[in-house]
Amino acid sequence: MRLLHSPLPPPLLTSFAPRKTSILPKKASLNYAQKPLQQALSTGISLVLSLGLLVSAPNSIFALESPSVLQPSNSLNCPENEVEEVYSTEVSKVVSNERIVEEAWQIVNDSFLNTSPRSWSPESWLKKKDDILSSSVQTRSKAHDIIKRMLASLGDPYTRFLSPEEFSKMARYDMTGIGVNLRDVPDGNGGLKLKVLGLLLDGPAHTAGVRQGDELVSVNGVNVRDKSAFEASSLLLGPSGTFVNIMVKHGNCGPVQSIDVERQSIAKTPVFYRLEQIESGSVSVGYVRLKEFNALARKDLVTAIKRLEGMGASSFVLDLRDNLGGLVQAGIEIAKLFLDEGDTVISTVGRDPQYRRNIVAEAPPLITAPVIVLVNKKTASASEIVATALHDNCRAVLVGDKTYGKGLIQSVFELPDGSGVVVTIGKYVTPNNLDINGNGVDPDFRNFPAWSEVTNRLSKCHKPQGG
């Protein structure tokens, strides 16, 4: 079973454009087709991301396939029976229809967070298991139909079944350029190590010999121990057709191998920017439009902001209208660019509310200038996280129309036959303790305000406790 975290975008809605403003998208953009892409950011962090393979734990045994290996320099206390479990294409060839249905049932049982009015609990779900598996399932299509009905009974519009074709299309959205997703995990000594928790079958890294469960040791000679998955992924990204050298350790106790991997196509920049003079030329505003949160969003936004500052921008407009989301981790990292160290970006809540997790900024902000965030009915998911993080922490005012209201966390699990299930596993809560989902976020102004109104409102704003 493979897993990918995915805040699935909501359906398209009618857009809203605030009146009385000249700030509209023009031609200025970051064109990275003409320059190296070695610093673009991506993620495999376990919180949430869109369309990237993360976790897989099927019962198959890892075996080295390449003779070009080096022994690790440090000796570890590894029992003989301790091996890494990795995905095997052989599993799907022998799996029974009943097992596929049972795995789908188990995923819901372990992970599902009910957010609909319907009553649901692990106890009630357990009672359905015998009914679901009371008779043999003769065909694969019948197994899929059972899973569809089973998920539909939950009453959650985001929890659904994916056919093998649908899952394959989703899985091929690559965040690193080499077809892997990473997660930073504790190394047992107070530090972090990076594990390969998912990879595209027959993708560049998989073909070159990287396997699930491997530890990423270095990228082009740069030691990545204690780096985040976001930082390491930025080193992996680059122009399609170029090569990156990685050192990986196979399993917890296996050998270290040097591998050259050819990069494949990567995401296009979602950032467009320009400098505008408004209010009779008295204010220089850096306008930045962010179309989606993909692997390049954070890096390209940083570049845009620095260039606009160099051009004299003293205030900024971040346009998130029609931005349906994308990589939620990219949204989180972008929000941190504007926040003070220790400010809460967002909180996540799972099935048990007591396990609420607060995500906070760890460094000083990139800029401290006042910000206007433009929003509308198609501002959703990661966009709403950024908007509320800046708003609730008194860094920006919101202008436009009420946002969509997509604050749920979905995980996408692959079943043994290559199909998958999308399951709601959590939700977001803003720094001001607003449940985004189904509610949306109200703007401070419907129409574009004077900058004096913006600064006045921000000066009277109070951060939430702990922010």
Secondary structure, DSSP 8 states (H G I E B T S, - for coil): -EEEE-------------SS------S-B--GGGS--TT------SS--SS---EE--S-B-----S--B--SS-----TT---B---TTHHHH--HHHHHHHHHHHHHHH----SSS---HHHHHHHHHHHTSS---SHHHHHHHHHHHHHTTT-TT-EEE-HHHHHHHHT--SSSSSEEEEEEE-SSSSEEEEEEEE-TTSHHHHHT--TT-EEEEETTEE-TT--HHHHHHHH---TT-EEEEEEE-TTTS-EEEEEEE--------EEEEEEEETTTTEEEEEEEE--B-TTHHHHHHHHHHHHHHTT--EEEEE-TT---B-HHHHHHHHHTTS-TT-EEEEEE-SSGGG-EEEE--S--S--S-EEEEE-TT--THHHHHHHHHHHTTSEEEEES------EEEEEEE-TTS-EEEEEEEEEE-TT--B-TTT----SBSS---HHHHHHHHHH----TT-
